[in-house]
Amino acid sequence: MPTDIPHDLQPRTGMDVDAFREDIKQHLQYTLAKDQYVSTEWDHYHSVVMTVMDRLHDRWIDTQQRYYQQKAKRVYYLSMEYLIGRLLDNMLINLGLQDVAAEAIEGLGLDYDVLRETEVDAGLGNGGLGRLAACFLDSMATLGVPAIGYGIRYDYGIFDQDIVDGWQVEKPDLWLEYGYPWSIVRPRKKYKIQFYGETTASKDARGRLHFDWVNTHKVNALAYDTPIPGFQNGVVNTLRLWKATSDEGFDLKSFNQGDYIDAVRNNLLEENISRVLYPNDKVFKGQELRLKQEYFLVSASLQDAMQRFKKQFDDLRKIPAQMAVQCNDTHPNLAIPELMRVLMDEEELEWEPAWDIVTRTMNYTNHTLMPEALEQWPVSLMSNLLPRHTQIIREIDRRFLNTIRVSGRTREQRERMRIVSNEMNARVRMGNLGIVGAKKVNGVSQLHSDLMKKTIFKDFAQEFPGKFTNVTNGITPRRWLRQCNRGLAGLISDRIGEEWMTHLDQLKRVQDFTEDDSFRESVQQIKLANKKRLADYVKRQHGVGINPHSIFDIQIKRIHEYKRQLMAVMHAVTLYNRLKENPGADIEPRTLLFAGKAAPGYTMAKLHIKLINSVAEIINNDPDVSDTLRVLFLPDYSVSLAEKMIPAADLSEQISTAGMEASGTGNMKFALNGALTIGTLDGANIEIREQVGPDNIFIFGFTVDEIDAIRQNGYEPKAIYEEDQELKQVIDQIHSGYFSPEAPNLFHPITNALLNEGDYFMVLGDYRSYVDKQAEVERVYKQQPEWTRKAIINIANMGHFSSDRSIRDYCERIWDVEVREG
């Protein structure tokens, strides 16, 4: 690359192709000390990132100064997970620079697509929770909401997944191996986080009882900031991730005595706090390190927020008017006792005014109805690690019990509502703490919010009816249509303009084209191109050919029994059996694609992955059926893989047991990209049906109320098995080792769970309804004009599911924050 730069160019601020290209060249030579002879793809990618960052910095600084000058109320979003994926496309789109950057990069003899693929996913989340947080950050910036996202900068994110002999094998996710050029370390943003020790009580000069947390072990939280630009509006918010560093420094004495290991041992132990993301998002396990991580996040974030507040205000009573703290699930709910501790022990407020501030500042989003996922920390563990917080939580519990005793709650109700359980091995119930200490508690779909009030938090909903609300989840249309499906996004923009990118309800106008032959044909061609692109990727990465003219039937999400990947693979076996029995059967060619990770300790979920791969091995190598039916499990699911799979999908599998999926956001992404949904009446599927109409979604299976009635009357999966011959054949094949001839008993835990252990997730109960609905899917797919009409109606009615709408709802219903679009 030549490096002669004309003096009149100002590449660090220029938004044209020439300036962008010159800045890339400058960064390669002067930031990375490379030239065209020794530079690698990573160096070129890094130079492009630095060039983009140059164009973000002025906007970033200006945005933060404007918030400060306006004394804006800030939203502090606390989340243990952020699945932000790759950022290059996202940053360029939001800056309005994607075409400029592509031209500049190609003008240097480089390939934009190659550079884009060079970026690693920042895998800082397990699934929907983390991806939702990332969409919300995008929308808060796009709507001009003064917000900062707080999280942890894990050295190792969600594990990389290999498939070896059909089994999931976990490898470390080395996302920071070459650094992360999108983040900037803030050495002066460092806070001390305390653990262990004990509390002492004394009277101050005014005779007030004062508590001190003493003899603590301290760890530093160091800030790393990533800019989050809004969509072409000049706003740049911040994602601040905390890294744990040692407070004690290097033990020079030990080192001089020749004991290097002792010299660094404490440092390594402290840095473990931000070492690894816990790869389990649906079952609570009470490890001390996880509790440390949660308090580490909360303490650093609140110290940062309080420092920002106190720069401008000296009246603590203004905190609720200046700060809205949102706890994304129970993980950050320690923010409630932590803010109480800060206000009482450090700011010397009495309990009542401190509690008033806390309960008007904190908010809690619940993401699950499953009791096993709600955190309950042993008091013994918490009192050792956080002795002062345990005192405060006990006092919150005591005062709350007095309140509900007065309101006439029964003893049984009081026991359910307690924050600290009354048992031998007492536990702190973090969900209950979140409800008692929050201003607002929200679910994430209308069904989930209603069930939350009827089931796990029924007593609280009766006690605090005004505290509960709903904010249905959403997805950012910038990434999940404009970025991942440029063909469809371009077609829509050609017909209705580009306003839909920030006002997704504008897609309603697309419905006017359902009878437009040229529009329908364009939608079909774009879908086919996306399917071919995915097929090329699968062939290139995995050496397997798939037919882009077949139904692409896709299920991508965490592997969990309640999500019922098992039922989808049982359907594949059913189709296989039909084809074997009647090779000439008129069955539409179908490709079933699965992707997702199972928590490393989740034995049954990992066995389901093995079953999918074993079934695929038999089906894909059987010449009688392989032209008609294919099954593949794509390893190492990520945001970037989702961006390839979702635009290519014909059929979206959203088949969780009704009442168990809080919302889902994959269902929204698929429908926005023109896939039709087969699903239960669960989570946001219900609202999708309301938006698109019951004729444009394939609903099957038991409802929540039907499941409750069946459980009460006695559910008999064995009887279902005996009566349905197709189902019986599938179960018998799995049980007998048909798909695992070298280990005939391998899948007995699966068949035992279905037949002998109650089939808790009602796979057998919903099987026939599901298989019959899949036959209807096939009939409609054969009528391509009709299928495409339904796909267009789905696209046109996804406006409700924009994360921009979700954030507007949060601003209006929970945060009392003004949206400042434009």
LOKE-500067 format. One line per field, with one value per residue (C-alpha): residue number from 1; x, y, z. Coordinates in steps of 0.2 Angstrom, whole numbers, plus 2048, in hexadecimal, padded with zeros to 3 digits. Example, Ala and Ser with C-alpha at 12.3 -4.5 7.8 and 13.67 -1.06 7.14 Angstrom:
resi 1 2
X 83E 844
Y 7EA 7FB
Z 827 824
This chain:
resi 1 2 3 4 5 6 7 8 9 10 11 12 13 14 15 16 17 18 19 20 21 22 23 24 25 26 27 28 29 30 31 32 33 34 35 36 37 38 39 40 41 42 43 44 45 46 47 48 49 50 51 52 53 54 55 56 57 58 59 60 61 62 63 64 65 66 67 68 69 70 71 72 73 74 75 76 77 78 79 80 81 82 83 84 85 86 87 88 89 90 91 92 93 94 95 96 97 98 99 100 101 102 103 104 105 106 107 108 109 110 111 112 113 114 115 116 117 118 119 120 121 122 123 124 125 126 127 128 129 130 131 132 133 134 135 136 137 138 139 140 141 142 143 144 145 146 147 148 149 150 151 152 153 154 155 156 157 158 159 160 161 162 163 164 165 166 167 168 169 170 171 172 173 174 175 176 177 178 179 180 181 182 183 184 185 186 187 188 189 190 191 192 193 194 195 196 197 198 199 200 201 202 203 204 205 206 207 208 209 210 211 212 213 214 215 216 217 218 219 220 221 222 223 224 225 226 227 228 229 230 231 232 233 234 235 236 237 238 239 240 241 242 243 244 245 246 247 248 249 250 251 252 253 254 255 256 257 258 259 260 261 262 263 264 265 266 267 268 269 270 271 272 273 274 275 276 277 278 279 280 281 282 283 284 285 286 287 288 289 290 291 292 293 294 295 296 297 298 299 300 301 302 303 304 305 306 307 308 309 310 311 312 313 314 315 316 317 318 319 320 321 322 323 324 325 326 327 328 329 330 331 332 333 334 335 336 337 338 339 340 341 342 343 344 345 346 347 348 349 350 351 352 353 354 355 356 357 358 359 360 361 362 363 364 365 366 367 368 369 370 371 372 373 374 375 376 377 378 379 380 381 382 383 384 385 386 387 388 389 390 391 392 393 394 395 396 397 398 399 400 401 402 403 404 405 406 407 408 409 410 411 412 413 414 415 416 417 418 419 420 421 422 423 424 425 426 427 428 429 430 431 432 433 434 435 436 437 438 439 440 441 442 443 444 445 446 447 448 449 450 451 452 453 454 455 456 457 458 459 460 461 462 463 464 465 466 467 468 469 470 471 472 473 474 475 476 477 478 479 480 481 482 483 484 485 486 487 488 489 490 491 492 493 494 495 496 497 498 499 500 501 502 503 504 505 506 507 508 509 510 511 512 513 514 515 516 517 518 519 520 521 522 523 524 525 526 527 528 529 530 531 532 533 534 535 536 537 538 539 540 541 542 543 544 545 546 547 548 549 550 551 552 553 554 555 556 557 558 559 560 561 562 563 564 565 566 567 568 569 570 571 572 573 574 575 576 577 578 579 580 581 582 583 584 585 586 587 588 589 590 591 592 593 594 595 596 597 598 599 600 601 602 603 604 605 606 607 608 609 610 611 612 613 614 615 616 617 618 619 620 621 622 623 624 625 626 627 628 629 630 631 632 633 634 635 636 637 638 639 640 641 642 643 644 645 646 647 648 649 650 651 652 653 654 655 656 657 658 659 660 661 662 663 664 665 666 667 668 669 670 671 672 673 674 675 676 677 678 679 680 681 682 683 684 685 686 687 688 689 690 691 692 693 694 695 696 697 698 699 700 701 702 703 704 705 706 707 708 709 710 711 712 713 714 715 716 717 718 719 720 721 722 723 724 725 726 727 728 729 730 731 732 733 734 735 736 737 738 739 740 741 742 743 744 745 746 747 748 749 750 751 752 753 754 755 756 757 758 759 760 761 762 763 764 765 766 767 768 769 770 771 772 773 774 775 776 777 778 779 780 781 782 783 784 785 786 787 788 789 790 791 792 793 794 795 796 797 798 799 800 801 802 803 804 805 806 807 808 809 810 811 812 813 814 815 816 817 818 819 820 821 822
X 800 807 807 809 7FB 7F6 7F7 7E5 7DD 7D7 7D4 7D0 7C0 7BC 7AC 7B1 7B9 7CA 7CC 7C6 7D3 7E1 7DD 7DE 7EF 7F5 7EF 7F8 808 808 7FD 802 813 80F 810 809 817 814 802 7F5 7E2 7E1 7EC 7E1 7D2 7DA 7DE 7CC 7C6 7D1 7CB 7B9 7BE 7C5 7B4 7AB 7B6 7B0 79E 7A1 7A9 79C 78E 794 798 786 77F 789 784 772 772 769 762 76C 768 774 771 779 77B 787 786 788 788 78D 794 79F 79F 7A6 796 78C 797 799 786 782 78F 788 799 797 798 7A6 7B0 7AD 7B3 7C2 7C7 7C5 7CF 7DE 7DD 7D4 7C4 7B7 7AE 7BF 7C2 7B1 7B3 7C4 7BC 7B8 7A7 7A8 79F 79B 78A 781 772 763 766 777 771 762 76E 778 768 762 773 771 75F 764 771 765 758 764 761 76F 775 784 784 78F 795 7A5 7B3 7B6 7C6 7BD 7AC 79F 7AA 7AE 7A4 7AC 7A2 7AD 7A4 794 797 799 7AB 7AF 7BE 7C3 7BC 7CC 7C3 7D1 7DF 7E5 7DD 7CC 7CE 7BD 7C0 7CA 7D1 7CE 7DC 7D4 7C4 7C9 7BF 7C3 7B7 7B6 7B3 7B3 7B8 7AB 7A0 7A2 795 799 790 795 796 783 780 77B 77F 78C 792 7A3 7A9 7BB 7C9 7C3 7CC 7CD 7CD 7CE 7C1 7C9 7BD 7BE 7B2 7AB 7A1 78F 78A 777 771 778 773 784 780 78E 78A 795 797 7A2 7A9 7B3 7C3 7C9 7DB 7E5 7E5 7F5 801 810 817 829 82F 829 830 842 841 83F 82D 825 815 811 816 807 7FB 7F0 7F0 7EA 7DC 7D5 7D6 7CB 7BC 7BB 7C4 7B5 7A2 798 791 780 772 763 768 76E 77D 784 797 7A0 7A9 798 793 7A3 7A0 78F 795 7A4 799 78D 799 7A4 795 78D 79D 79F 78D 78E 79E 795 786 791 79A 78B 77F 782 770 76E 75B 75D 764 753 751 763 765 75B 764 75D 762 762 75C 760 773 775 768 776 775 767 770 780 778 770 782 789 77B 77C 78E 797 78A 783 771 764 75B 74B 751 75E 751 745 754 757 745 743 753 755 74B 74B 748 743 747 741 733 73D 741 751 758 754 763 763 773 777 778 788 790 78A 78E 7A0 7A3 798 794 78E 782 77B 777 76E 764 75F 759 750 748 743 73B 732 72B 724 71B 713 70E 704 6FC 6F5 700 6FF 70E 710 70F 71C 728 726 729 738 749 752 74B 746 74F 75E 769 761 763 762 754 75B 74A 741 74E 74C 73A 73A 748 743 738 732 733 730 72E 733 724 711 70F 71F 71A 708 70F 71C 70D 703 711 722 71E 70C 70D 717 70C 6FD 708 70F 703 70A 71C 71A 71A 71F 72B 72B 73D 743 751 75A 756 767 770 762 75C 766 777 773 768 76D 763 752 757 75B 74A 740 749 746 734 730 740 74C 742 73F 750 74C 739 736 723 725 727 714 715 71D 70D 706 712 70B 702 710 718 729 72A 726 732 740 73D 73E 74E 756 751 759 769 76A 767 775 781 77E 780 790 796 791 79A 7A9 7AA 7A3 7A5 792 787 775 768 763 752 74D 743 750 749 754 755 762 763 76B 768 75C 74F 741 746 742 750 74B 73A 741 74E 740 736 746 745 733 736 744 739 72C 738 740 72F 729 739 72D 723 71F 729 730 744 748 758 758 765 769 776 778 783 77F 785 795 78D 77C 77D 76C 76E 77F 777 76A 778 77F 76E 76C 77D 77A 76A 772 780 773 767 775 77E 76E 76C 75A 756 765 75F 74F 754 763 767 776 77C 787 794 799 789 78C 784 78E 788 776 779 77C 76E 75F 75E 75F 751 740 739 73D 73C 735 72E 732 725 718 71B 72E 735 735 735 742 749 74F 73C 73C 74C 746 735 73D 748 739 739 728 727 722 71F 715 70B 71A 724 723 71C 70B 70E 716 706 6FC 706 707 6F6 6F3 6F3 705 70D 70C 707 705 706 6FF 6FC 701 6F0 6EF 700 6FA 6EA 6F3 700 6F2 6E9 6F8 702 706 713 714 702 706 715 70B 6FD 707 710 71B 720 723 72E 739 73B 73F 74C 755 753 759 769 764 76D 77B 77F 790 788 776 772 779 768 75F 760 755 748 747 744 736 72E 732 736 727 72C 72C 72E 71F 728 71D 70D 711 719 70A 704 715 717 706 70A 71A 710 706 717 71B 70B 70C 71E 71A 70F 71D 712 708 718 720 710 710 723 720 712 71E 72B 71E 717 727 728 722 731 73E 749 746 734 73A 746 738 72D 73B 73D 72A 725 735 743 73A 747 744 747 752 751 75B
Y 800 811 81D 82E 839 849 857 85D 84D 84B 839 838 841 840 836 834 825 82D 833 822 819 824 822 80F 811 81C 810 802 80B 816 80D 7FB 7FE 7F3 7F4 7EB 7DE 7D7 7DC 7CF 7CE 7D2 7E2 7E8 7E5 7EE 7FD 7FE 7FD 80B 815 813 817 827 82C 827 830 842 83C 832 840 84D 841 83F 851 855 849 851 863 85F 856 848 83A 82A 818 80C 7FB 7ED 7DC 7CD 7CA 7D3 7C9 7D8 7CD 7D4 7E7 7ED 7ED 7F3 802 807 805 810 81D 81C 817 805 809 815 809 7FB 806 80C 7FB 7F4 802 7FC 7EB 7E3 7D9 7E1 7D0 7C8 7D6 7D5 7C2 7C5 7CD 7C1 7C1 7C8 7B9 7C2 7B9 7A9 7AC 7B7 7C1 7C7 7CA 7D4 7DF 7E3 7E7 7F3 7FC 7FF 805 811 819 81B 822 82E 827 82C 81B 810 7FD 7F5 7E3 7D9 7D7 7C4 7BE 7AF 7B1 7A3 794 78F 77F 771 762 752 741 74A 750 762 766 777 781 792 7A1 7AB 7BB 7C6 7BC 7CB 7D9 7E1 7F1 7F7 7FA 808 805 813 812 81F 816 80A 806 7FB 7ED 7E5 7D3 7C9 7D2 7D6 7E4 7EF 7FA 80A 81A 82A 83B 83D 82D 825 812 811 801 7FE 7F0 7ED 7E1 7DE 7D6 7E3 7E1 7EE 7F0 7F8 800 7FB 806 801 80F 80B 817 81A 819 828 834 83A 831 826 81D 811 7FF 7FF 7EE 7EB 7E0 7DA 7DF 7DC 7E9 7E3 7E4 7D9 7D0 7D5 7CD 7BC 7BF 7C3 7B3 7AA 7A5 7AC 7A2 7AA 7BB 7BB 7AF 7BC 7C6 7B7 7B3 7C4 7C5 7B5 7BF 7C5 7B6 7AC 7AE 7A1 796 792 79D 793 789 792 78B 794 796 7A3 7AA 7AD 7B7 7C0 7C5 7CB 7D7 7DC 7E2 7EB 7F3 7FA 800 809 811 818 81E 826 82F 835 83B 844 84E 857 855 856 852 83F 840 844 833 82C 83B 839 826 817 807 7F8 7E6 7DA 7CA 7C6 7C6 7D9 7DA 7DC 7EE 7F0 7ED 7F4 805 804 801 810 81C 816 812 81E 82C 82B 82A 822 812 81A 828 81B 80E 81B 820 80E 809 817 814 801 7F7 7E4 7DA 7C8 7BC 7AB 7A2 793 792 789 798 7A5 7A8 7A3 7A6 79D 7A9 7A0 7A4 7B6 7BB 7B5 7BE 7CD 7CF 7E1 7DD 7CE 7D9 7E5 7D8 7D0 7E2 7E4 7D3 7D7 7E8 7E0 7D2 7DF 7E8 7D8 7D2 7E2 7E0 7CF 7C3 7B1 7A8 79D 7AD 7B6 7A7 7A7 7BA 7BA 7C0 7B5 7A4 79D 78C 783 788 799 7A1 7B3 7B3 7BF 7C0 7C5 7D2 7D9 7DB 7E3 7EF 7F4 802 7F8 7E5 7E0 7D0 7CF 7C9 7CC 7B9 7B9 7C8 7C1 7B0 7B8 7C1 7B1 7A4 7A7 7B9 7B8 7BE 7CD 7D2 7D2 7DC 7E9 7E9 7F9 7F3 7E6 7EA 7E3 7E8 7DB 7D8 7DF 7DE 7EB 7ED 7F4 7E4 7D7 7DD 7EC 7E3 7D1 7D1 7DF 7D8 7D9 7E9 7F1 7EB 7F2 803 803 802 80C 816 814 81A 809 807 812 810 7FE 800 808 7F6 7F5 7FD 7EE 7E4 7EF 7E4 7D3 7D2 7DA 7CC 7D5 7D8 7C6 7C0 7CB 7C5 7B3 7B7 7BF 7B0 7A4 7AF 7AE 79B 799 7A4 799 789 790 793 782 77A 784 782 770 768 764 768 76E 772 784 780 776 77C 784 77F 787 786 790 794 78D 77A 777 76B 778 77F 76D 76B 758 75A 762 753 747 74F 74C 73A 739 740 734 725 72B 72C 71B 713 71C 723 72B 735 747 74F 760 760 767 76C 76C 777 778 783 787 783 779 77E 773 76B 768 755 753 762 75C 74B 753 75B 749 743 750 74C 739 73B 747 739 72C 737 741 731 727 728 724 735 741 74A 74E 750 757 75A 764 76B 77A 77C 78C 796 7A8 7B9 7B9 7A7 7AD 7BB 7AE 7A2 7AD 7B6 7A4 79D 798 790 797 78A 792 782 784 77C 789 794 791 79D 7AF 7B8 7B2 7BE 7B2 7B0 7C3 7C2 7B4 7BC 7CD 7C4 7BB 7AA 7A3 79D 78C 78E 78B 799 79E 7AE 7BB 7AE 7B3 7C6 7C1 7B8 7C7 7D2 7C7 7BE 7AC 7A7 7AC 7A2 78F 78D 77C 773 775 786 78B 788 777 772 777 76D 75E 75E 75F 751 746 746 734 735 722 721 72E 724 714 71C 725 719 726 72D 71B 717 727 723 711 715 722 715 706 70E 710 721 71B 709 709 70E 708 70E 71F 729 71F 72F 738 72A 727 73A 739 728 725 736 73F 748 759 763 75A 756 746 750 75D 751 74D 75F 765 757 75B 76E 76A 761 772 77B 770 772 785 785 77C 78B 797 7A7 7A3 7A0 7B0 7BA 7B4 7B8 7CA 7CB 7C6 7D2 7E0 7DD 7DC 7EF 7EB 7E1 7EE 7F1 803 800 7F6 804 811 806 806 819 81B 80E 80B 818 829 82E 838 831 83D 837 841
Z 800 7FC 80B 803 80A 803 80F 80C 812 824 825 837 835 822 81E 80B 803 800 813 819 80E 813 825 823 81C 82A 837 82F 82E 83E 84A 846 83E 82F 81C 80E 80E 820 824 827 826 838 836 828 832 841 836 830 842 847 839 83E 850 84A 843 853 860 85D 85D 86D 876 871 876 887 889 883 890 89E 899 897 8A8 8A0 8AA 8A6 8A4 8AB 8A3 8AD 8A5 8A7 895 884 874 869 85B 84E 84D 83D 832 841 844 831 82F 83E 838 826 820 81A 807 80A 814 807 7F9 802 808 7F6 7F0 7FA 7F2 801 802 80E 811 816 822 829 82C 834 843 852 85B 86C 874 884 887 887 87C 87B 88B 884 873 879 883 873 86A 878 877 865 867 876 86C 85D 867 870 881 88D 892 896 896 8A3 8A3 8A5 899 89A 894 88D 887 883 87E 86C 868 85E 858 85A 856 858 869 86F 874 87D 879 880 877 874 86E 876 86F 863 86D 86A 860 863 876 87F 890 89D 8A9 8B4 8B5 8C2 8D2 8E1 8E3 8F5 8FA 90A 91B 928 92E 93D 945 94F 953 94A 951 94F 958 948 946 938 930 929 91D 922 91F 90E 8FF 8F1 8DE 8D1 8C3 8B3 8A6 893 889 878 86E 86A 85B 858 846 83C 84A 851 862 869 87A 883 888 897 89B 8AC 8AD 8BE 8C2 8D2 8DF 8E8 8D9 8D7 8E7 8E4 8F4 8EF 8DD 8E4 8EF 8DF 8E1 8D1 8D3 8E4 8DD 8D1 8D9 8E1 8D1 8C7 8D4 8D3 8C0 8C0 8C4 8B2 8AA 8A3 8A0 8A8 89A 8A2 8A0 8A5 8B5 8C4 8CC 8DC 8D8 8E2 8D3 8CB 8DA 8DA 8C8 8CB 8DA 8D0 8C2 8CD 8D9 8CB 8C1 8CF 8D5 8C3 8C2 8D3 8CF 8BF 8C9 8D7 8CA 8C6 8D6 8E8 8ED 8EE 8ED 8DB 8D7 8D1 8C6 8BE 8BE 8B8 8BB 8B2 8B8 8A9 8B2 8C4 8C2 8C6 8D4 8E1 8DB 8E7 8F7 8F0 8ED 8FE 905 8FC 901 913 917 90B 909 91B 917 922 91D 918 90C 905 901 8F9 8ED 8E9 8E6 8DA 8D1 8CE 8C2 8BE 8AE 8B1 8A3 8A9 8B1 8B5 8C8 8C5 8BB 8C9 8D4 8E6 8EF 8FF 90D 913 903 902 914 912 901 904 917 916 908 911 920 915 90C 91C 922 911 914 926 922 913 91D 92A 91B 914 925 928 917 91C 913 919 920 911 906 911 90F 8FC 8FC 907 900 90C 90D 91E 91E 925 916 913 902 8FB 8ED 8E1 8D7 8E7 8EB 8DA 8DC 8ED 8E9 8D7 8D1 8C3 8BE 8AC 8A3 890 887 88B 88F 89A 8A3 8A6 8AC 8B7 8C1 8C1 8C6 8CD 8D3 8D6 8E8 8E4 8D5 8E2 8EE 8E1 8D2 8CC 8CC 8BE 8AC 89B 88E 880 879 868 85C 853 841 83D 840 83D 82D 826 82A 828 819 80E 7FF 808 811 800 7F8 807 806 7F3 7F6 806 809 818 826 82C 833 841 840 83D 83D 82C 826 826 815 80E 810 801 7F6 7FB 7EA 7E0 7D5 7D3 7E5 7EA 7DD 7E4 7F6 7EF 7E6 7F5 800 7F4 7F3 806 806 7F9 803 812 808 802 814 819 80B 80E 821 823 812 811 803 806 7F9 7F9 7F1 800 80F 81A 82B 839 84C 853 866 876 877 885 888 889 878 872 864 868 860 850 84E 852 843 838 83D 839 827 825 82A 81D 80F 813 813 803 7F9 7ED 7FA 7F5 803 800 801 812 81B 82E 835 848 851 863 872 881 893 896 8A5 89D 899 891 886 880 87C 872 867 865 860 853 84C 84C 843 836 834 82F 825 81B 816 811 7FE 7FF 808 807 7F7 800 813 81B 82D 833 843 840 84E 858 857 858 854 843 83F 843 837 829 82E 832 820 818 823 81B 82C 83D 84B 85B 864 876 883 885 895 895 889 890 87F 872 866 859 854 850 846 83B 837 833 826 81E 827 82C 83E 844 857 867 86F 87A 87D 870 863 86A 866 855 851 856 84A 83B 83D 841 82E 82C 83A 83E 850 858 869 87A 881 893 89A 891 898 8AA 8A8 8A1 8AF 8BC 8B5 8B2 8A2 89B 88D 88C 886 879 873 872 868 85B 850 847 858 85F 850 853 866 863 856 862 870 867 860 84E 84E 859 854 85C 86D 86D 87E 87B 87A 887 893 886 883 896 899 88C 891 8A3 8AB 8A7 897 8A0 891 888 878 876 87A 86C 860 855 855 84F 842 83B 83A 831 824 822 821 812 809 80A 805 7F5 7F1 7EF 7EB 7FB 806 800 804 815 816 811 81D 82B 826 825 836 840 845 856 85A 857 866 863 869 878 87D 87B 886 893 892 894 8A1 8AB 8A9 8A8 89B 88B 87A 870 85E 852
